[in-house]
């Protein structure tokens, strides 16, 4: 059986993409007899403070130690048949680790990503940060890889410019153990909800005028589940701090899930995981028709695609005022996720990466 080393950016059980693109498949690998080890870049303590204010010395020390551990890992990769790299081996600088693993140690690299990580997401003013991030390294890692696992067709198309061995691997959920609970109550006062990280909170600005206007007409609550509380000028707003231990329970508080986006290349690279989570829980979803959202949502069946602000207003109003529509749309969404976006549906495709 193959020996696999997973190179991941974040401490275990913390980051959504890593949890659902790597850690979710641990039981699958154990069942298949695959021996593996997961090696994060950031340790637990550095991961807790890296995005907070202050603690500069601890951050610098933690990142330096993380780089040192990464380089020391080169002395161990000889024991592995495959090196699975999720996003990148290190956050800054050129892909030296990846080059050494592929070209010097002759290892089979499986490269996995679920965002358009080759597109600079720093401001024009912060050219130094853009240079340090070395966004151009993605195409080189693609060239050196044995296989590539990409989260949607937009990402697949990018990777295929540099490597023909690309597999479409959507971000999945476990509908039998993880996201197994489904909505069973449909209250008179519904909850419109959004879940995500602090880095994507700005997308809520796109939909706030509609939410604010509807709250003047209909009695509903707006709920945000995130790692940071947003400042929202709404009549009825509640914040729940994201917690892995209560993630599913918190999601089930939502009656209608939303995913607003901006129309740009970065959004095209998003893998629609918010929608997948909502629908796995039997929650109808609304989203801008950008990228993979058009594939996940079957318009009018398990949710609605909103092409403009009027669509957002009309479809939200319909779902807010029609319990049966919410229930039926949620049931249809759950069925789609089980069949097309669950770990059970994709476990064989995941295992074939290591062949």
Beta strands, then each sheet from edge to edge (+ up, - down):
strand 1: 3-8
strand 2: 35-40
strand 3: 82-86
strand 4: 108-113
strand 5: 147-150
strand 6: 166-168
strand 7: 191-195
strand 8: 221-226
strand 9: 237-241
strand 10: 256-259
strand 11: 284-287
strand 12: 303-305
sheet 1: 2+ 1+ 3+ 4+ 5+ 6+
sheet 2: 9+ 8+ 7+ 10+ 11+ 12+
end
